[in-house]
Amino acid sequence: MNAPEQVLADQLTRGSAALHLTLRAEQRNRLLAYLQLLVKWNQVYNLTAVRNPGDMITRHLLDSLAVIPFIKGPRVLDVGTGAGLPGVPLAIMLPDVEFVLLDSVAKKTRFVVQTVSELGLSNVVVKTQRVEKYHSLGLFDTVISRAFSSVAEFVTVAGPLCRRNEGVLLAMKGRDPQDELSALPPGYRVKAVTRLAVPDLDEERHVVQLLRTNSLDGNTAP
């Protein structure tokens, strides 16, 4: 590992420790390999506005790993995964959990498919589809997204894919979105809004935990 790579590896290790996560060597190597792929593909496909690898560790990898305590398995749906965030880092850290990474933009899912193949992530399935059109054989224990503009929109389109009562919807946000929560549709309630401490990030990060309480099964079987 050359000097710049070692600096990134040390940054990732320190950040993970600050999140109270222990990285096995295989997990660290996969996260760094994912970072390298993201940097390479981003030059052509413009997957993220973040260009600096160190910033990617903070804003993408550690930001994704910060929600691990809130993930419920065994099935997780990442809606609007984009370049595989937060789904790919979570799948690396939670190998016993099944992840479906969903996005409607083909160039992004092409990257994620290639990433999953190169990293050997057997617990990940990638789908190119709008969430409104997506059909699953079963509901999910966790439905998560960091891509939706509002919590209400996220719940409206992705909520029917979450298990009722036992499941959780996780909306990753920047600032505390209290002003958005009054617009939730019927059949959903807020469990908690938690501020996240993402290492090396001097910006607000929050995760909203929502529960589905309605009995409508939407576009998927119970």
GUVO-90434 format. One record per residue: x, y, z of N, C-alpha, C, O in turn; residue in three letters. Coordinates in steps of 0.2 Angstrom, whole numbers, plus 5000, padded with zeros to 4 digits. Layout:
N
XYZXYZXYZXYZala
...
//
This chain:
222
500449945000500050005000500450065000500950075005met
500450114995500850174995500650225000500050215003asn
500950275000500850325006500150355005499850355010ala
499950384999499250404999498750355001498250375004pro
498850294999498350245000498350235008497750215011glu
498950235011498950225018498650275022498350265027gln
498650335020498350395023497550385023497250395028val
497350365017496650345017496450295021495850295024leu
496850235021496650185025496650205033496250185036ala
497150245035497150265042496550315043496250305049asp
496350355039495750395040495150355040494750365045gln
495050305036494450255037494450215043493950215047leu
495050195045495150155052494950205058494550185062thr
495250265058495050305063494350325064494050325069arg
494050345058493350365057492850305060492450315063gly
493050245058492650185060492650175067492150165070ser
493250185070493350175077492950235081492650215086ala
492950295078492550345081491750325081491450355085ala
491550285076490850265076490750205080490250175080leu
491250185083491250115087491150055083490850005085his
491450055077491450005073492149975072492650005072leu
492249905072492849875071492949845064492549805062thr
493349875060493449845054493949785053494449795055leu
493649735051494149675049494549695043494249745039arg
495049665042495549685036495149675029495249715025ala
494749625029494349615023493849675021493749695016glu
493549695027493049745026493349815024493149855020gln
493949825028494349885026494549885019494449935015arg
494849835016495049825010494449835005494549864999asn
493949805006493349815001493049885001492949914996arg
493049915007492849985007493350035003493150075000leu
493950015004494450055000494450044993494550084988leu
494349974991494249964984493649994981493650014975ala
493049994985492450034983492650104981492450134977tyr
493050134986493250204985493650214979493550264975leu
494150174977494550174971494050174965494150204960gln
493550124965493150124959492750184959492550204953leu
492450214964492050274964492450334961492250364957leu
493150334963493550394960493650384953493550424949val
493750324951493950304944493350314939493350354934lys
492750294941492150294937491850364937491550394933trp
491950404943491750474943492050514938491650564937asn
492550504936492950544931492550544924492550594921gln
492150494923491750484917491050494918490650524914val
490750464923490050454924489750504929489150514929tyr
490150544932489950604936489450574941488850594942asn
489650524945489250494950489150534956488650534959leu
489650574958489550614964489950684963490450684959thr
489650734966490050804966490650804970491050844969ala
490750754974491350754979491850714975491750664972val
492450754974492950734970493550704974493950654972arg
493750734980494350714983494250654987493750644991asn
494650604987494550534990494450544997494050505000pro
494850585001494750595008494050625010493850595015gly
493850665006493150695007492650635006492150635009asp
492750595001492350534999492250495005491750465007met
492850485009492850435015492350465020491950435023ile
492450535021492050565026491250575024490850555028thr
491150595018490550615016490150555013489450555013arg
490450505011490150445008490150385013489650355015his
490850365014490850305018490650305025490250275027leu
490950355029490850365036490150385037489750365042leu
489850425032489150455033488750395032488150385036asp
488850345028488450285027488550235033488050215035ser
489150225035489250185041488950205048488750165052leu
488750275048488550305054487850275056487550285061ala
487450245051486750225052486750155053486150125054val
487350115054487250045055486850025062486549975061ile
486950065067486550045073485750045072485350015076pro
485550075066484850085065484550035060483950025059phe
485049995057484849945052484549885055484849855060ile
483949865053483649795055483649755049483449775043lys
483849685050483849635045483249595046482849595050gly
483249535041483749515037483749545030484149535026pro
483249595028483149615021483149695022482749725025arg
483549725018483649795017483549825010483849795006val
483149875009483049905003483349975003483150015007leu
483849994998484150054998483850094992483950074986asp
483450144993483050174988483350234985483650274989val
483450234978483850294976484550284977484950334979gly
484850224977485550214979486050254976486650264978thr
485950274969486450314966487050274965487050224961gly
487650294967488250264967488350204972488950184973ala
487850184975487850134980487850154987488150124991gly
487550214988487650244995486950254998486450284995leu
486850225004487350195008487350125007487750085011pro
487050095002486950015002487649975002487749925005gly
488150004998488749964997489149965003489349905006val
489250015006489650015013489249975018489649935022pro
488649985018488249945023488249865022488349825027leu
488249845016488249775014488949745015489049685017ala
489449785015490149765016490249755024490549705026ile
489949795028489949785035489449735038489549715044met
488949725034488349675037488349625032487849625028leu
488749575032488749525026488149475027488049435022pro
487849475033487349425034486649455033486149425033asp
486649515030486049555028485949555021486449565018val
485349545018485249545011485049615009484649645012glu
485349645004485249715002485049714995485249674990phe
484449754993484249764987484449844986484149884989val
484849854980485049924979484649944973484749924967leu
484250004973483750014968483850094966483950134970leu
483950094959483950164956483650164949483750114946asp
483450214947483150224940483650244935483450244929ser
484250264937484750294932485150234930485550214934val
485150214924485550154922486250164922486650114924ala
486550224921487250234922487550224929488050194930lys
487150234934487250234941487250154943487650134946lys
486750124940486650054942487150014939487349954941thr
487450034933487949994929488549994934488949944934arg
488750054936489250064941489250014947489649984949phe
488650014950488449974956488549904954488849864958val
488249884949488349814947489049794946489249734948val
489449834943490149814942490549814949490949774950gln
490349864953490649864960490449804964490949774967thr
489849784964489649724967490049664965490249614969val
490149654958490449604955491249604957491449554959ser
491549664957492249664958492349654966492949624967glu
491949674970492049664977491749594980491949584985leu
491449564975491149494977490649494983490649464988gly
490249544982489649554987489049514986488649534982leu
489049454988488549404987487849424990487349384989ser
487849464995487249484998486949544995486549584999asn
487149564989486849624986486549604979486849574975val
485949634978485549634972485449704969485249744973val
485549714963485549784960484949784955484849744951val
484449834956483949844952483849914948483949964952lys
483749914942483649974938482949984937482649964933thr
482650024942481950034941481750094946482050114951gln
481150134944480850174949480550144955480250084954arg
480650164961480350134966479550124966479350074968val
479250174962478550164962478350104958477750074958glu
478750074953478650024949478949954951478849904949lys
479349964957479749904959479249854963478849874967tyr
479249794961478949734964479349694968479849664965his
479249674974479649624978479249564980478649574981ser
479549514981479149454983479049454990478649414993leu
479349494994479249505001479349575003479749615000gly
479149595009479249665012479949665015480249615016leu
480149725016480849735019480849755026480349795029phe
481349735030481449755037481649825038481449855043asp
482049845033482249915033482249945026482449915021thr
481950005025481950035019482350105020482150145025val
482850115017483250175018483450215012483450185006ile
483550285013483750325007484050385010483950415015ser
484550405006484850475007484750515001485050575001arg
484250504997484250534991483550574990483550614985ala
483050564994482450604993482450674996482750685001phe
482050714992482050784994481650795000481850845004ser
481150755002480750765008480550695011480550645007ser
480450695017480350635021479650615019479550555018val
479150655017478450635015478550605009478150555008ala
478950625004478950594997479250524998479050474995glu
479750515002480050455003479550405006479550345003phe
479250425011478750375014478150365009477950305009val
477950405005477450395000477550344995477150304994thr
478150344992478350304987478650234989478650184986val
479050244995479450184997479050145003479250095005ala
478650185007478350155013477950085012478050045016gly
477650075006477250015005477749955005477549895005pro
478349965004478849905003479149885010479549845011leu
478949925015479249915022478749865026478149875026cys
478949825030478549785034478149825039478449875042arg
477549815040477149855045477249835052477349775053arg
477349885056477549875063478249855065478549885068asn
478449795062479149765063479649805060480249805062glu
479449835054480049865050480149935051479749965055gly
480649965048480850035049481050065043481350035039val
480750135042481050175036481550225039481450255044leu
482150225036482650275038482750325033482950305027leu
482650385034482750445030483350475032483350505038ala
483950475028484550515030484450585028484350595022met
484650625032484550705031485150735033485550715037lys
485150805031485650845034485450875040485550855045gly
485150935039484850975045484250935048483950895045arg
484050945054483550915058482850935053482750995053asp
482550885051481950905046481250905050480750885047pro
481250935056480650935059480050975055479450955056gln
480251015051479751055048479451015042478851025040asp
479750955040479450915035479050855038478550835035glu
479050845045478750785047477950795048477650745049leu
477750855048477050875049476650855042476050845042ser
477050845037476750825030476750755029476550725023ala
476850705034476850635033476150615031475650635034leu
476050565027475450535025475150495031475550475035pro
474550485031474250435036474550365035474750345030pro
474550335041474850265041475550265043475850205043gly
475850325045476550325046476650365052476350415053tyr
477150345057477350395062478050395063478450345062arg
478350445066479050455068479150425074478850435079val
479650375074479950345080480450385084480450395090lys
480850415080481450465083481750495077481850475071ala
482050555079482550595075483150595078483150625084val
483750565076484350565079484850605075484950595069thr
485250645079485850675076486450625076486550595081arg
486750625070487350585069487950625070487950675067leu
488450595073489150625073489550585068489850535070ala
489650615062490050585057490750615058490850675058val
491250565059491950595060492150635055492050625049pro
492450695057492850745052492350785048492550815043asp
491650775049491150815045490950865050490550855055leu
491050935048490850985051490151015049490051075047asp
489650965048489050985045488550935049488650885052glu
487850965049487350925053487150865049487150865043glu
487050805052486750745049486250715054486350715060arg
485750695051485150665055484950605052484950595046his
484650555056484250505053483550505056483550505062val
483050495052482350495054482150425054482150395049val
481950395060481650335060480850335060480550365064gln
480550305055479850305054479550235054479850185051leu
478950225057478650155057478050165052477650215052leu
477950105049477350095045476750065049476850015052arg
476250105050475650075054475050055050474550025053thr
475050075044474450055040474449985038474949955038asn
473849965035473749895033473749885026473649825024ser
473849935022473849935015474549905013475049935015leu
474549855009475149815007475449845000475949824998asp
475149894997475449924992475649884986475149834984gly
476249884983476349844977476749784979477149764974asn
476749754985477049694986476749654991476249674995thr
476849594991476549544995476749545002477349565004ala
476349535007476549535014477049485016477349475022pro
//
